[in-house]
Amino acid sequence: MARMHTRRRGSSSSDKPVADEPPEWSDVDADDVEARIVELAEQGYEPSQIGMKLRDEGVKGTPVPNVKLATGKKVTTVLEEHDADADLPEDLRNLMERAVRLREHMEENPQDAQNKRALQNTESKIRRLVKYYRGGKLDEDFTYSYDVAVELLE
């Protein structure tokens, strides 16, 4: 598959091994994993960071290699069930933060053509994601603009 904003091909990567159940060395209770996920979310961690924390630190000293195998649910599903999910999806939030940083850089350095293109590409990705999330995780009338991004990220 090709990259989104370049003409280069993507790089291949390895696949995760197929597994139906958690490994026998990781015998963690699903309720303990869910409680730890909610606790980490309240501390301000994003879902991807929660997964890495559980992989590295684990629950009560036992690592959790895969949350979905341990609990039967994804991290975001657990957060939605416990009303601890964020107001914006993580990928959209990260792109908005990047766009705000690029826009501030462009105000200081208007001659920077590479970052101007990077800002255009990032805002294009944001608009595409907003269209994807609209009606589900975002309001039906949500539209992206720099002012809206600054307001949401504060």
Secondary structure as UniProt FT lines:
FT   TURN            24..25
FT   HELIX           30..42
FT   TURN            43..44
FT   HELIX           47..56
FT   TURN            60..61
FT   HELIX           67..71
FT   HELIX           75..81
FT   TURN            82..83
FT   HELIX           90..108
FT   TURN            110..111
FT   HELIX           113..133
FT   TURN            135..137
FT   TURN            140..141
FT   HELIX           146..153
//
